[in-house]
Amino acid sequence: MYKIAIVILNWNGRKFLERFLPGVVKYSSSPGMKVIVADNGSTDDSLTFISDKFKTVEVIELDRNWGFATGYNKALQQIDSEYYILLNSDVEVSEDWIEPVIREMDNNQTVAAAMPKILSYHDRSKFEYAGAAGGFIDKWGYPFCRGRILNIVETDNNQYNNSLEIFWASGTCFFIRSKIFHDAGGFDDDFFAHMEEIDLCWRIKNRGYKIYYYPCSQVYHVGGGTLPNETPLKLYLNFRNSLWLLLKNLPRESLFQVLLIRMILDGLAAMKFYFSLEWKKGNAILKAHISYFRYFRKMKRKRKKSNIKNKNLPSCIYKKSILFSFFLKKKKTFNELDW
């Protein structure tokens, strides 16, 4: 058994492995650590590259591309470790990126999962879109970050250099206790990719644990390495999974109202794409809602299995609309929001 397993899920990512795996190996070589690449049925020469260049890296070969959620679930079932660090293949790590976070988690057993500061690989003065300085959602289920609201990414001026309880930790670099990961059921396989870490973090919070951001560690993320932003497929996954996320985790008292308002807002977003003649993007939102209703009963069964007892929304949810705050109140940064 390892204390820490650094697990990189790879799919045809030879170019990223060549660029970033050497640094991961170099800065993850302390006793009790193991670097593992879980390969999602790659058809490039990723596996040959690893076997030729990195003898100490363990490889788990999956038979096909299972996506982020199922790919990690299948791989982590085969790894015996106290902590998992799930790391995107397009991330550059820095020296001493692991120990400070693990030390904080060792000292606070209520913290189930955590993330470091995530900066942009291409512009290291700025936060990176997918995680930044910690994840949150608003009352209607729209995710945003400390350091990134909608499409506005802040410059890192050390304004978020304090540790903080957050709502979700980014799957870009995701620290989690293995026992809690498995006890909570792991990622939801139906999500395939996108927002599965938010769903998992919400389920963990419903169990009474905390999620934390620790700026004592920082990494640099390329972003969009597997699926570029704003593609119809990514829109489809984000809108569909967001509805599933709400259905599965909201307290019963607010479930109907939140889902109704969210569907109205999604409809307005689709109309905006149609009026802009971006038909594929509008259709992606429509297909997301069709898929939501197709799997409605299945998600309700998952909700029932979770046995949600909280009547109130969990901590770290922004109790207002991030869209209203951003577009009408012109609040573009996290520190401007009225909590």
Backbone torsions as a table, in degrees:
resi	resn	phi	psi	omega
1	MET	NA	136.3	175.8
2	TYR	-94.0	156.7	169.3
3	LYS	-78.0	-40.4	-175.9
4	ILE	-134.6	125.5	173.3
5	ALA	-112.8	119.3	175.8
6	ILE	-93.0	112.4	-170.4
7	VAL	-114.8	119.0	179.6
8	ILE	-107.8	119.8	176.4
9	LEU	-87.9	123.1	-173.7
10	ASN	-119.8	138.6	169.9
11	TRP	-143.3	106.5	179.9
12	ASN	51.8	43.0	-175.2
13	GLY	-111.2	35.8	-178.5
14	ARG	-53.0	-41.8	-175.9
15	LYS	-65.0	-34.7	178.0
16	PHE	-76.3	-38.9	177.8
17	LEU	-61.7	-41.4	-179.7
18	GLU	-63.8	-36.4	-176.4
19	ARG	-82.0	-39.6	-167.7
20	PHE	-113.0	-23.1	-177.8
21	LEU	-62.7	-37.0	177.8
22	PRO	-56.2	-41.1	179.1
23	GLY	-68.1	-38.4	178.3
24	VAL	-61.8	-45.5	179.7
25	VAL	-64.1	-43.1	-177.5
26	LYS	-62.3	-42.3	-174.0
27	TYR	-100.2	16.4	178.9
28	SER	-135.6	42.2	-171.7
29	SER	-111.6	11.5	178.9
30	SER	-70.2	157.8	177.5
31	PRO	-57.2	138.8	179.8
32	GLY	89.0	-0.2	177.9
33	MET	-107.6	147.5	176.7
34	LYS	-142.2	131.4	175.8
35	VAL	-94.7	127.2	-177.0
36	ILE	-130.0	132.7	173.1
37	VAL	-106.3	120.6	174.6
38	ALA	-98.6	114.9	-173.1
39	ASP	-97.5	125.3	-176.1
40	ASN	-89.8	54.4	176.8
41	GLY	66.5	42.2	-178.9
42	SER	-61.9	146.5	176.6
43	THR	-110.4	0.3	173.6
44	ASP	-89.5	-163.2	-176.8
45	ASP	-99.6	31.6	-179.2
46	SER	-55.8	-48.2	-174.3
47	LEU	-68.3	-38.9	177.2
48	THR	-63.3	-41.5	179.0
49	PHE	-60.5	-45.6	-178.4
50	ILE	-64.9	-46.3	-177.3
51	SER	-65.1	-30.7	-179.4
52	ASP	-79.4	-35.7	-169.8
53	LYS	-106.0	-23.8	-171.4
54	PHE	-132.7	84.9	-176.3
55	LYS	-68.4	-25.1	-176.8
56	THR	-87.3	-8.6	-178.5
57	VAL	-86.5	125.4	177.2
58	GLU	-82.1	144.0	-179.6
59	VAL	-120.5	132.3	171.1
60	ILE	-112.1	118.6	-177.0
61	GLU	-97.1	118.2	173.6
62	LEU	-97.2	153.3	-168.3
63	ASP	-79.1	-16.2	178.5
64	ARG	-160.7	179.0	179.0
65	ASN	-78.3	102.0	-178.3
66	TRP	-90.0	1.0	-175.6
67	GLY	81.2	178.1	-177.2
68	PHE	-66.6	-51.1	-172.1
69	ALA	-64.4	-59.7	-177.3
70	THR	-69.2	-34.5	178.5
71	GLY	-58.3	-47.7	177.6
72	TYR	-67.5	-40.9	179.2
73	ASN	-57.2	-46.7	-178.5
74	LYS	-66.7	-38.3	-178.8
75	ALA	-71.0	-44.8	-174.6
76	LEU	-70.1	-21.6	173.9
77	GLN	-63.8	-20.3	-176.1
78	GLN	-101.2	4.8	-174.3
79	ILE	-118.4	123.0	179.5
80	ASP	-99.9	103.3	-175.3
81	SER	-153.4	149.4	178.3
82	GLU	-71.4	-41.9	178.2
83	TYR	-121.4	144.5	167.1
84	TYR	-108.5	139.4	166.3
85	ILE	-118.4	109.6	178.8
86	LEU	-89.1	121.5	-171.2
87	LEU	-128.7	125.6	174.9
88	ASN	-62.5	149.9	-178.0
89	SER	-70.5	-18.6	-177.8
90	ASP	-101.6	39.4	-179.0
91	VAL	-120.2	132.2	171.9
92	GLU	-97.3	124.6	179.3
93	VAL	-95.5	164.2	179.4
94	SER	-117.4	167.3	179.8
95	GLU	-60.8	139.9	178.2
96	ASP	60.4	41.6	-179.2
97	TRP	-86.8	-16.3	-174.8
98	ILE	-98.8	-54.0	-169.4
99	GLU	-55.7	-43.0	-178.8
100	PRO	-60.2	-38.7	-179.7
101	VAL	-70.5	-45.1	179.7
102	ILE	-63.0	-37.8	178.3
103	ARG	-62.0	-42.1	178.0
104	GLU	-64.2	-41.8	-179.0
105	MET	-70.3	-36.5	176.0
106	ASP	-60.5	-34.2	-176.6
107	ASN	-84.5	-9.0	-179.0
108	ASN	-139.9	96.6	-174.9
109	GLN	-71.2	-9.7	177.3
110	THR	-81.2	-12.7	178.3
111	VAL	-85.8	113.3	-177.6
112	ALA	-89.7	-34.6	-176.7
113	ALA	-145.1	157.4	-176.4
114	ALA	-155.7	168.6	176.7
115	MET	-146.1	155.4	174.9
116	PRO	-89.6	-178.8	169.7
117	LYS	-70.0	131.7	-179.4
118	ILE	-114.8	114.3	179.5
119	LEU	-107.3	162.1	-179.8
120	SER	-74.7	132.7	177.3
121	TYR	-66.6	-35.4	-175.6
122	HIS	-83.4	-24.7	176.8
123	ASP	-142.1	94.4	-170.5
124	ARG	-73.0	-3.3	174.9
125	SER	-83.8	-10.3	-175.7
126	LYS	-115.0	154.9	172.1
127	PHE	-70.4	162.5	177.9
128	GLU	-101.6	144.8	-172.2
129	TYR	-53.0	-47.0	-170.1
130	ALA	-88.1	68.7	175.2
131	GLY	133.3	-47.5	178.2
132	ALA	47.3	-116.7	-177.9
133	ALA	-113.0	33.3	175.8
134	GLY	120.5	141.5	-173.6
135	GLY	-98.8	146.0	177.0
136	PHE	-140.0	167.8	167.9
137	ILE	-133.7	159.2	177.3
138	ASP	-96.5	-176.2	-173.8
139	LYS	-64.4	-21.0	179.4
140	TRP	-101.0	7.2	174.0
141	GLY	90.4	10.8	177.8
142	TYR	-83.0	123.6	-179.7
143	PRO	-80.4	148.8	172.5
144	PHE	-154.3	177.1	-174.5
145	CYS	-131.9	157.0	168.3
146	ARG	-72.7	104.2	-174.0
147	GLY	111.3	-7.9	177.2
148	ARG	-155.8	112.6	174.8
149	ILE	-116.4	122.9	-173.9
150	LEU	51.1	-117.9	-177.5
151	ASN	-101.0	7.8	-179.8
152	ILE	-96.3	114.0	179.7
153	VAL	-106.3	127.7	-176.9
154	GLU	-82.1	155.6	168.3
155	THR	-77.0	140.8	178.3
156	ASP	-82.0	103.8	175.9
157	ASN	-111.1	29.1	-178.0
158	ASN	66.4	16.9	-179.4
159	GLN	-72.5	-16.5	179.9
160	TYR	-121.9	45.0	-177.8
161	ASN	-95.5	19.7	174.7
162	ASN	-108.8	141.0	174.7
163	SER	-64.0	145.7	-173.3
164	LEU	-154.9	142.7	170.1
165	GLU	-71.9	133.3	-177.2
166	ILE	-124.0	175.6	179.0
167	PHE	-88.9	-41.1	178.7
168	TRP	-142.9	146.9	176.0
169	ALA	-101.3	141.5	-175.3
170	SER	-70.8	137.7	174.6
171	GLY	-67.9	-8.4	175.7
172	THR	-59.4	-42.8	178.1
173	CYS	-150.3	96.0	-164.9
174	PHE	-120.3	109.7	176.3
175	PHE	-90.5	132.5	178.9
176	ILE	-153.8	145.0	174.1
177	ARG	-70.9	130.0	-174.7
178	SER	-62.0	-39.8	-178.4
179	LYS	-62.2	-42.1	-179.6
180	ILE	-69.1	-38.1	177.2
181	PHE	-55.9	-49.8	-176.9
182	HIS	-74.3	-38.1	178.5
183	ASP	-62.2	-34.5	179.9
184	ALA	-81.3	-4.9	177.7
185	GLY	95.1	6.8	179.0
186	GLY	67.8	-163.1	177.0
187	PHE	-73.5	153.5	176.1
188	ASP	-77.7	115.7	-176.8
189	ASP	-58.9	-31.4	-176.6
190	ASP	-68.7	-20.3	-179.1
191	PHE	-69.5	-28.9	-177.1
192	PHE	65.5	-63.6	177.7
193	ALA	-159.1	150.0	176.9
194	HIS	81.9	121.2	175.7
195	MET	73.8	3.0	177.7
196	GLU	-66.7	-29.5	178.1
197	GLU	-72.4	-30.9	176.7
198	ILE	-67.8	-43.6	177.1
199	ASP	-59.2	-46.3	179.5
200	LEU	-63.4	-44.2	-180.0
201	CYS	-62.7	-38.3	178.7
202	TRP	-64.7	-43.1	177.9
203	ARG	-63.5	-37.1	178.2
204	ILE	-66.6	-42.2	178.6
205	LYS	-64.5	-36.2	177.4
206	ASN	-65.4	-16.7	176.3
207	ARG	-90.7	-0.4	175.4
208	GLY	98.5	5.1	179.9
209	TYR	-94.1	171.1	-179.4
210	LYS	-116.9	155.7	174.5
211	ILE	-117.6	136.2	-174.1
212	TYR	-130.6	153.2	171.5
213	TYR	-109.1	128.3	-179.9
214	TYR	-123.9	105.8	-178.7
215	PRO	-75.8	-1.3	176.7
216	CYS	-67.1	-11.0	174.5
217	SER	-125.4	144.5	175.5
218	GLN	-144.1	147.1	179.1
219	VAL	-133.8	168.6	-175.5
220	TYR	-125.9	120.9	-171.4
221	HIS	-110.1	131.0	176.0
222	VAL	-66.8	-52.0	178.4
223	GLY	84.6	139.2	179.6
224	GLY	65.5	21.2	-175.7
225	GLY	-67.9	-33.9	-179.3
226	THR	-99.9	-43.1	-178.9
227	LEU	-137.8	107.6	-175.5
228	PRO	-59.3	153.5	179.6
229	ASN	-62.7	148.4	172.3
230	GLU	66.0	19.7	169.0
231	THR	-76.6	154.2	177.4
232	PRO	-55.9	-37.9	179.5
233	LEU	-64.1	-42.5	-179.7
234	LYS	-67.3	-39.3	175.9
235	LEU	-60.7	-44.6	179.2
236	TYR	-58.3	-49.1	-178.4
237	LEU	-64.1	-42.7	-178.0
238	ASN	-65.8	-44.4	-178.7
239	PHE	-70.8	-42.4	178.8
240	ARG	-64.4	-49.6	-176.0
241	ASN	-66.9	-29.6	177.4
242	SER	-64.7	-41.7	177.7
243	LEU	-65.8	-42.7	177.3
244	TRP	-61.5	-40.9	179.6
245	LEU	-56.5	-45.9	-179.0
246	LEU	-68.0	-45.3	-179.4
247	LEU	-59.9	-38.2	-175.7
248	LYS	-77.1	-28.2	-164.6
249	ASN	-123.0	-17.6	-176.9
250	LEU	-66.9	146.3	170.5
251	PRO	-59.9	146.2	-176.3
252	ARG	-56.7	-35.7	-175.4
253	GLU	-63.3	-27.3	-176.6
254	SER	-113.3	0.5	-171.7
255	LEU	-60.9	-51.9	-174.8
256	PHE	-63.7	-47.3	-177.4
257	GLN	-62.2	-45.6	-176.9
258	VAL	-64.8	-44.8	-179.4
259	LEU	-64.3	-40.0	179.4
260	LEU	-62.7	-50.3	179.8
261	ILE	-62.2	-41.1	-179.0
262	ARG	-62.9	-39.6	179.3
263	MET	-66.0	-37.2	176.9
264	ILE	-63.8	-45.8	179.7
265	LEU	-63.7	-39.4	177.0
266	ASP	-63.7	-38.8	177.9
267	GLY	-62.8	-40.1	176.7
268	LEU	-64.0	-38.7	177.9
269	ALA	-64.1	-40.6	178.7
270	ALA	-64.3	-42.5	179.4
271	MET	-62.6	-36.7	178.5
272	LYS	-61.1	-42.8	178.4
273	PHE	-65.7	-40.5	-180.0
274	TYR	-64.7	-43.0	178.8
275	PHE	-65.9	-26.8	177.4
276	SER	-87.7	5.7	-179.9
277	LEU	63.2	25.6	173.9
278	GLU	-96.3	73.1	-169.7
279	TRP	-61.9	-41.8	-176.6
280	LYS	-63.7	-36.7	179.8
281	LYS	-72.2	-40.1	175.5
282	GLY	-62.8	-42.3	178.7
283	ASN	-65.0	-31.8	179.0
284	ALA	-61.8	-40.6	178.8
285	ILE	-68.6	-40.9	177.6
286	LEU	-60.8	-44.9	179.1
287	LYS	-65.1	-34.2	178.5
288	ALA	-61.3	-41.6	-179.5
289	HIS	-71.4	-36.5	176.1
290	ILE	-61.8	-43.3	179.1
291	SER	-65.9	-36.2	177.9
292	TYR	-58.2	-47.8	-178.4
293	PHE	-72.6	-30.4	178.8
294	ARG	-63.3	-36.3	-177.7
295	TYR	-103.9	16.5	-174.3
296	PHE	-57.7	-47.4	-177.8
297	ARG	-65.6	-38.2	179.2
298	LYS	-63.5	-42.6	-179.9
299	MET	-69.4	-32.3	176.7
300	LYS	-66.5	-35.2	176.2
301	ARG	-65.7	-38.3	177.3
302	LYS	-66.2	-38.1	177.6
303	ARG	-61.5	-45.7	-179.8
304	LYS	-63.0	-38.0	179.0
305	LYS	-65.1	-31.6	179.8
306	SER	-70.3	-21.4	176.3
307	ASN	54.6	57.8	-177.8
308	ILE	-68.6	121.8	-177.4
309	LYS	-107.7	-17.9	-177.2
310	ASN	-71.1	133.4	176.2
311	LYS	-89.8	-19.5	-178.4
312	ASN	-110.2	158.9	175.9
313	LEU	-64.6	144.0	179.4
314	PRO	-67.7	166.5	-179.4
315	SER	-63.7	159.0	175.8
316	CYS	76.7	10.0	170.4
317	ILE	-91.1	130.0	177.0
318	TYR	-71.6	115.8	-170.1
319	LYS	-78.6	10.9	177.5
320	LYS	-123.9	-176.0	178.2
321	SER	-91.8	122.1	178.1
322	ILE	-67.8	-30.5	177.7
323	LEU	-66.9	-44.2	178.2
324	PHE	-62.8	-45.5	-179.5
325	SER	-63.1	-38.3	-175.6
326	PHE	-76.0	-51.4	-172.1
327	PHE	-84.6	-37.8	-175.6
328	LEU	-95.7	-40.1	179.6
329	LYS	-91.6	-5.2	175.4
330	LYS	60.4	34.0	177.3
331	LYS	-93.5	105.5	-169.3
332	LYS	-100.1	-11.3	-178.5
333	THR	-124.9	158.0	-177.0
334	PHE	-59.5	-41.6	-177.2
335	ASN	-68.8	-15.4	177.4
336	GLU	-84.0	-15.0	-176.3
337	LEU	-70.2	145.6	179.5
338	ASP	-95.3	102.0	-178.6
339	TRP	-90.0	NA	NA
